[in-house]
Amino acid sequence: MFKNLAATAVAACCIALAPLGAFSQTTSPATAPGSADKAPLKIGFVYVAPLTDMGWVRQHEEGRKAVQATLGTRVQTTYVEDVAEGPDAERVIRDLAQQGNTLIFTPSFGYMEPTLKVAQEFPGVRFESITGYKTAANVSVANARYYEGRYLAGIAAGRMTRTNLAGYVAGFPIPEVLQGINAFTLGMRSVNPKAEVKVVWLNAWFDPTRERDAAMTLFNQNVDVVTFHTGSNAVMVAAQERGKMAIAYHSDMRSIAPDAQIAAVTHQWGAYYTARARAVLDGTWKPGAVWGGVKEGMIRVGDFGPKVPQAVRAEVLAAQKAMAQGKLQPFHAREAIRDNEGHEVIARGQTLSDEKILGMNWLVAGVQGKLSH
């Protein structure tokens, strides 16, 4: 989620999408390097914000814990939290390498350049740049198709809204955010053609006060369900206070919005992280690029709130299964899809290519808003 805007435009054009076979790798503890008779593989994680109960960092921490739980004594994991992008990140990444960590995960876009710099100094260490796009001999990259979860959440929102107006509190108008807004809107309108989505831009990733204010403003404008692409849980808290509905992002947020939450779009990093650790252990690790989604288990929609009827839950889960099977794609046009200025952006019968999705610079019909604040 945390991105540098200028670099993101480059990333949209340059990210590699070659799949890695790591998701299905298995290793026998009895014969693999790092088993009981050898020193454990030391793995470091760097977190861009404080570790809290939910959010971007929490999901990566759950990934770290999954690695430790699955591989046990064959690995030794550690993390450093609240590390600012830039010189601090470079220092921390270098420290982890000097401390003997031979696999290091750096899950923030602004960590990409520091990771590459340190990687040159430590050619024997493997690095995983999460949301980055530049690879090297010992640097791999991975990101998730967050928009797939947004489409599924849109189906739930389209069924639950009574005013036919949803709100979307958004950070910056970069491709990743636009993908989410457009997929959410298409999901809503697939089950509720009258639905519209009103966007509020914050031009900030993490500002709980303004996130809350934006949600309250949307509720005052007849919005009865809201979602967000920002860093705190403030939108969920606001929905709970106002008796409105909301879609959680990053993590399940029912603990702070038990009545408001319709569902959650969650990021699941455990399988990928574990597979990459196994690849180091068995000597098969290679650099590459992964852009995984529902099919790969990196994105999941669920954690439904108590107000969601069983029929709606079943509909969302059926759509999620179809997406995993490749039968449902958010940016496939059964009929021509137009942006909110009337221009055709996906021709009838066509599916938007990954290149076009990565460079998305439009808002779909049904969105009330523009590309800037």
Backbone torsions as a table, in degrees:
resi	resn	phi	psi	omega
1	MET	NA	-38.0	-174.8
2	PHE	-79.4	114.3	-172.3
3	LYS	-136.0	149.6	170.0
4	ASN	-91.2	125.9	-169.6
5	LEU	-64.7	-42.9	-178.6
6	ALA	-63.5	-42.7	-178.1
7	ALA	-69.7	-30.0	-177.4
8	THR	-62.3	-38.8	179.3
9	ALA	-60.4	-38.1	176.4
10	VAL	-68.2	-41.9	-178.3
11	ALA	-59.6	-37.4	-178.1
12	ALA	-60.8	-29.7	-178.4
13	CYS	-92.6	-25.1	-168.1
14	CYS	-109.0	-13.8	-174.3
15	ILE	-62.9	134.7	176.9
16	ALA	-84.5	149.7	-175.7
17	LEU	-123.9	17.4	-179.6
18	ALA	-65.6	130.5	-178.8
19	PRO	-73.9	151.2	171.8
20	LEU	-105.0	149.3	-179.8
21	GLY	-86.7	11.3	-169.9
22	ALA	-66.0	-25.0	-172.8
23	PHE	-64.6	-23.5	-176.6
24	SER	-108.6	7.9	-176.9
25	GLN	-72.3	141.6	173.9
26	THR	-131.0	153.1	-178.3
27	THR	-136.8	138.1	177.6
28	SER	-83.5	118.5	-179.8
29	PRO	-58.4	-24.8	-175.2
30	ALA	-74.5	-25.9	-173.6
31	THR	-120.9	-16.5	-173.0
32	ALA	-75.8	151.3	173.4
33	PRO	-57.8	145.8	-179.9
34	GLY	88.9	5.7	177.9
35	SER	-74.7	-171.7	-166.2
36	ALA	-56.8	-28.7	-176.2
37	ASP	-88.3	5.1	179.8
38	LYS	-128.1	161.1	178.3
39	ALA	-64.0	144.9	-179.5
40	PRO	-68.3	153.2	172.2
41	LEU	-70.5	122.8	179.2
42	LYS	-90.4	127.1	-175.3
43	ILE	-125.4	129.4	179.0
44	GLY	-111.4	146.4	176.7
45	PHE	-127.0	140.0	178.9
46	VAL	-119.4	125.7	-176.9
47	TYR	-112.1	136.6	-171.3
48	VAL	-82.3	-13.2	-178.7
49	ALA	-140.1	170.9	176.7
50	PRO	-62.0	148.0	177.7
51	LEU	-78.3	116.6	179.8
52	THR	-120.3	-173.9	-176.2
53	ASP	-75.6	-13.8	-178.3
54	MET	-156.9	164.5	177.8
55	GLY	111.8	-173.6	-176.3
56	TRP	-53.9	-52.2	-177.8
57	VAL	-65.9	-40.1	179.2
58	ARG	-56.1	-41.5	-177.6
59	GLN	-67.1	-33.6	176.7
60	HIS	-74.6	-32.4	175.0
61	GLU	-65.6	-38.0	175.3
62	GLU	-63.4	-34.6	175.5
63	GLY	-64.2	-42.9	177.4
64	ARG	-61.0	-45.0	-178.9
65	LYS	-64.7	-32.4	177.5
66	ALA	-66.3	-40.0	176.8
67	VAL	-59.6	-48.1	-177.9
68	GLN	-64.4	-41.7	-178.7
69	ALA	-68.1	-38.5	-176.4
70	THR	-76.7	-42.0	-173.9
71	LEU	-97.9	-10.7	172.0
72	GLY	55.8	-130.4	-174.1
73	THR	-72.8	-6.6	177.3
74	ARG	-73.8	-14.2	179.8
75	VAL	-132.3	157.7	173.4
76	GLN	-134.5	113.1	-174.7
77	THR	-107.8	151.1	176.2
78	THR	-147.3	160.7	177.3
79	TYR	-141.9	157.4	172.6
80	VAL	-125.4	124.7	-176.0
81	GLU	-103.3	164.2	174.2
82	ASP	57.3	49.9	-179.6
83	VAL	-103.5	115.4	-178.3
84	ALA	-66.1	145.6	175.0
85	GLU	-66.8	145.7	-179.3
86	GLY	111.0	-143.0	-176.3
87	PRO	-57.8	-37.6	179.1
88	ASP	-62.7	-41.1	179.7
89	ALA	-63.7	-44.6	179.5
90	GLU	-59.4	-42.4	179.7
91	ARG	-63.0	-45.8	-177.8
92	VAL	-67.1	-43.4	179.2
93	ILE	-61.3	-42.5	179.0
94	ARG	-64.5	-41.9	178.4
95	ASP	-59.2	-42.9	180.0
96	LEU	-63.2	-39.5	178.0
97	ALA	-66.2	-42.1	180.0
98	GLN	-66.5	-25.6	179.9
99	GLN	-82.6	3.9	174.8
100	GLY	96.0	8.0	174.5
101	ASN	-73.7	123.7	-177.7
102	THR	-106.8	4.8	168.7
103	LEU	-139.9	123.8	-175.9
104	ILE	-130.9	126.3	177.4
105	PHE	-101.1	130.2	-178.6
106	THR	-126.0	83.8	-173.3
107	PRO	-86.2	71.6	169.1
108	SER	-164.3	139.0	-175.7
109	PHE	-58.7	-38.4	-178.9
110	GLY	-70.1	-6.7	175.2
111	TYR	-86.4	-6.2	-172.6
112	MET	-60.1	-53.5	-177.1
113	GLU	-66.3	-44.3	174.5
114	PRO	-58.4	-37.7	178.6
115	THR	-62.7	-46.2	-179.9
116	LEU	-62.5	-39.3	-179.3
117	LYS	-65.4	-47.5	179.7
118	VAL	-66.5	-35.4	-179.7
119	ALA	-59.9	-34.2	177.7
120	GLN	-64.9	-31.9	-178.7
121	GLU	-80.3	-21.8	-175.9
122	PHE	-129.2	74.1	-176.1
123	PRO	-64.5	-17.4	179.2
124	GLY	-87.5	-3.4	179.6
125	VAL	-100.7	138.2	175.4
126	ARG	-96.4	138.3	-178.6
127	PHE	-123.2	141.9	176.9
128	GLU	-119.4	106.0	-178.5
129	SER	-91.5	104.3	-175.6
130	ILE	-88.9	122.0	-172.6
131	THR	78.2	2.7	172.1
132	GLY	-80.7	177.0	179.6
133	TYR	-136.9	-6.3	179.2
134	LYS	-97.8	127.0	177.9
135	THR	-105.8	166.8	174.5
136	ALA	-149.7	-178.8	-177.8
137	ALA	-58.0	-29.8	179.9
138	ASN	-125.1	24.0	178.3
139	VAL	-130.0	123.2	175.9
140	SER	-111.7	160.6	179.5
141	VAL	-129.5	153.3	176.6
142	ALA	-153.5	147.6	174.3
143	ASN	-150.9	173.8	-176.8
144	ALA	-121.9	153.3	177.0
145	ARG	-86.3	75.6	-176.1
146	TYR	-58.8	-29.9	-176.7
147	TYR	-62.8	-25.9	178.6
148	GLU	-63.5	-42.4	176.6
149	GLY	-65.7	-35.5	179.3
150	ARG	-62.3	-40.5	179.3
151	TYR	-61.7	-46.0	179.7
152	LEU	-62.6	-40.9	177.3
153	ALA	-64.1	-33.5	177.6
154	GLY	-62.9	-36.2	176.2
155	ILE	-59.9	-46.5	179.2
156	ALA	-62.3	-44.6	-179.2
157	ALA	-64.2	-39.5	180.0
158	GLY	-63.5	-33.1	177.7
159	ARG	-77.6	-30.8	-172.6
160	MET	-89.9	-27.3	-176.2
161	THR	-64.4	145.0	174.4
162	ARG	-110.9	-20.6	179.9
163	THR	-96.2	-6.9	-176.4
164	ASN	61.9	25.2	179.7
165	LEU	-136.7	117.6	176.7
166	ALA	-107.0	158.0	178.0
167	GLY	-116.5	151.5	-177.7
168	TYR	-139.0	110.9	177.8
169	VAL	-91.0	116.6	-170.5
170	ALA	-122.8	148.2	-179.1
171	GLY	-75.4	-77.1	-177.7
172	PHE	-131.0	151.0	179.9
173	PRO	-81.5	61.9	176.9
174	ILE	-100.7	165.0	-175.1
175	PRO	-52.9	-43.2	-177.9
176	GLU	-59.9	-40.3	-180.0
177	VAL	-72.3	-41.6	179.2
178	LEU	-63.2	-38.3	175.9
179	GLN	-56.3	-44.9	-177.8
180	GLY	-66.8	-44.8	179.5
181	ILE	-60.8	-47.1	-177.2
182	ASN	-67.5	-42.1	179.0
183	ALA	-64.9	-41.7	178.1
184	PHE	-59.3	-45.3	-179.5
185	THR	-64.9	-44.1	178.2
186	LEU	-63.3	-38.3	176.5
187	GLY	-63.4	-45.6	177.8
188	MET	-58.6	-48.9	-173.6
189	ARG	-75.1	-14.4	175.6
190	SER	-68.1	-24.3	179.4
191	VAL	-116.8	-12.0	-177.4
192	ASN	-147.2	84.3	-174.7
193	PRO	-58.4	-19.3	179.7
194	LYS	-82.8	-10.9	-173.8
195	ALA	-67.8	144.7	174.3
196	GLU	-134.6	159.5	-177.6
197	VAL	-126.8	124.9	179.5
198	LYS	-101.8	124.1	-175.3
199	VAL	-102.5	137.3	170.6
200	VAL	-119.4	120.6	178.2
201	TRP	-90.8	134.1	178.3
202	LEU	-101.0	-23.0	-172.0
203	ASN	53.6	41.1	176.2
204	ALA	-160.8	148.3	177.1
205	TRP	-89.6	-35.2	-173.7
206	PHE	-137.5	104.3	178.2
207	ASP	-155.4	80.1	-172.9
208	PRO	-52.5	-38.8	-179.1
209	THR	-63.3	-47.0	-179.3
210	ARG	-72.5	-32.3	175.8
211	GLU	-61.9	-45.4	178.3
212	ARG	-62.7	-46.1	-179.6
213	ASP	-60.4	-39.7	179.6
214	ALA	-63.6	-43.0	178.5
215	ALA	-62.4	-44.2	179.9
216	MET	-62.7	-39.3	177.4
217	THR	-62.5	-42.4	178.7
218	LEU	-63.9	-40.7	178.5
219	PHE	-63.1	-33.8	178.7
220	ASN	-72.0	-10.9	-178.7
221	GLN	-109.1	28.6	173.7
222	ASN	80.0	9.2	174.3
223	VAL	-74.0	133.1	177.2
224	ASP	-118.4	-3.7	173.2
225	VAL	-141.9	137.3	-173.4
226	VAL	-136.5	152.5	170.7
227	THR	-140.6	-174.8	-170.6
228	PHE	-160.3	157.0	168.8
229	HIS	-131.2	70.3	178.0
230	THR	-140.7	-178.8	-166.7
231	GLY	-97.4	-11.8	-176.2
232	SER	-109.6	-177.4	176.8
233	ASN	-100.8	15.8	-172.7
234	ALA	-61.2	-36.1	-179.9
235	VAL	-65.9	-39.7	178.6
236	MET	-65.9	-41.6	178.6
237	VAL	-62.2	-42.6	179.7
238	ALA	-62.8	-41.7	179.3
239	ALA	-63.7	-40.7	178.1
240	GLN	-61.8	-43.1	-178.6
241	GLU	-66.4	-36.4	-175.9
242	ARG	-90.7	-1.1	-178.8
243	GLY	71.4	28.4	179.3
244	LYS	-103.1	-176.1	-178.5
245	MET	-114.1	154.7	-176.3
246	ALA	-153.8	153.0	172.9
247	ILE	-105.2	121.7	178.9
248	ALA	-78.4	155.2	-179.6
249	TYR	-132.1	147.9	-174.2
250	HIS	77.1	-61.4	-171.1
251	SER	-130.2	162.4	168.0
252	ASP	-67.3	126.6	-176.5
253	MET	-120.3	25.4	179.0
254	ARG	-63.9	-23.8	-179.3
255	SER	-64.8	-27.3	179.1
256	ILE	-111.9	-8.9	177.5
257	ALA	-140.5	60.2	-173.5
258	PRO	-62.9	-31.7	-179.6
259	ASP	-92.9	-28.3	-174.0
260	ALA	-81.5	-34.6	-171.1
261	GLN	-68.0	124.0	172.4
262	ILE	-83.3	-50.2	-179.5
263	ALA	-161.8	175.7	177.9
264	ALA	-132.3	139.8	169.4
265	VAL	-96.0	110.8	-175.3
266	THR	-114.3	150.2	179.3
267	HIS	-101.0	128.7	-174.3
268	GLN	-118.0	105.7	-175.1
269	TRP	-103.7	-8.4	-172.7
270	GLY	-59.7	-44.6	-177.6
271	ALA	-65.5	-43.2	-179.8
272	TYR	-65.2	-48.1	-178.6
273	TYR	-60.7	-42.2	-180.0
274	THR	-65.2	-42.5	179.9
275	ALA	-63.2	-38.4	-179.3
276	ARG	-70.8	-35.5	175.5
277	ALA	-66.0	-42.4	177.3
278	ARG	-59.9	-38.9	-179.4
279	ALA	-63.2	-36.5	175.6
280	VAL	-67.3	-43.9	-178.8
281	LEU	-60.5	-39.6	-176.9
282	ASP	-97.2	5.4	173.8
283	GLY	79.5	18.4	-178.7
284	THR	-108.1	4.7	-177.5
285	TRP	-61.7	131.4	174.3
286	LYS	-137.5	150.5	177.0
287	PRO	-71.5	150.7	178.6
288	GLY	-175.5	-166.2	-179.1
289	ALA	-138.3	133.8	177.6
290	VAL	-124.0	132.7	170.4
291	TRP	-126.8	88.0	-172.2
292	GLY	-102.3	158.7	-180.0
293	GLY	-140.0	-134.9	-178.2
294	VAL	-62.0	-43.9	-178.2
295	LYS	-56.7	-41.6	-177.7
296	GLU	-85.1	-3.3	-179.8
297	GLY	80.4	12.6	-179.0
298	MET	-83.9	-20.1	177.9
299	ILE	-127.9	136.2	-179.6
300	ARG	-143.5	141.3	173.6
301	VAL	-116.1	131.4	-179.1
302	GLY	179.7	-143.4	179.3
303	ASP	53.1	50.2	-176.2
304	PHE	-68.4	146.1	176.4
305	GLY	-80.8	166.2	-174.2
306	PRO	-66.3	-20.0	-177.2
307	LYS	-84.3	-7.4	-175.3
308	VAL	-83.3	119.2	-179.6
309	PRO	-61.7	153.4	-179.5
310	GLN	-59.5	-34.9	-179.0
311	ALA	-64.4	-37.9	178.6
312	VAL	-69.4	-43.3	177.3
313	ARG	-57.4	-46.1	-178.2
314	ALA	-63.6	-38.5	179.7
315	GLU	-64.2	-44.5	179.4
316	VAL	-64.7	-45.0	-178.5
317	LEU	-66.9	-34.4	176.2
318	ALA	-66.2	-40.2	177.4
319	ALA	-65.9	-37.7	178.3
320	GLN	-64.4	-40.0	177.4
321	LYS	-64.0	-42.8	178.9
322	ALA	-63.6	-37.7	177.9
323	MET	-65.1	-42.2	179.1
324	ALA	-63.3	-29.8	179.9
325	GLN	-86.5	-1.0	-179.8
326	GLY	80.9	11.3	-178.2
327	LYS	-90.1	-13.9	-178.9
328	LEU	-131.7	123.5	178.3
329	GLN	-127.2	125.3	-175.2
330	PRO	-55.6	-35.3	-175.6
331	PHE	-106.3	39.1	169.7
332	HIS	-101.1	134.2	-174.7
333	ALA	-103.0	102.9	171.0
334	ARG	-65.5	-40.4	168.9
335	GLU	-122.0	159.0	-178.1
336	ALA	-52.8	135.7	178.8
337	ILE	-105.3	132.1	-179.5
338	ARG	-116.7	155.6	174.2
339	ASP	-80.5	178.6	-175.0
340	ASN	-80.7	8.7	170.8
341	GLU	-111.0	5.4	174.1
342	GLY	94.2	1.5	-179.4
343	HIS	-86.1	138.5	176.5
344	GLU	-70.6	125.7	-178.8
345	VAL	-113.7	-22.6	173.1
346	ILE	-139.2	119.2	-177.9
347	ALA	-70.9	155.0	179.3
348	ARG	-54.0	131.3	177.8
349	GLY	82.2	-2.0	-177.0
350	GLN	-100.0	155.3	174.4
351	THR	-117.8	132.4	-177.7
352	LEU	-64.8	133.5	179.8
353	SER	-73.3	160.1	176.7
354	ASP	-57.8	-39.9	179.5
355	GLU	-59.0	-43.8	179.3
356	LYS	-68.8	-37.6	178.3
357	ILE	-64.6	-43.6	-179.0
358	LEU	-65.5	-25.6	179.5
359	GLY	-106.2	20.8	-174.3
360	MET	-55.1	131.8	-177.7
361	ASN	-141.4	34.2	-179.6
362	TRP	-143.4	162.4	175.4
363	LEU	-113.7	131.8	-173.9
364	VAL	-72.8	155.8	174.3
365	ALA	-55.0	136.5	-175.3
366	GLY	106.9	-14.4	176.9
367	VAL	-93.5	126.9	173.0
368	GLN	-93.3	104.4	-178.8
369	GLY	159.4	172.0	177.4
370	LYS	-124.9	176.3	-176.3
371	LEU	-75.8	-3.8	176.9
372	SER	-137.0	165.6	-175.4
373	HIS	-66.0	NA	NA
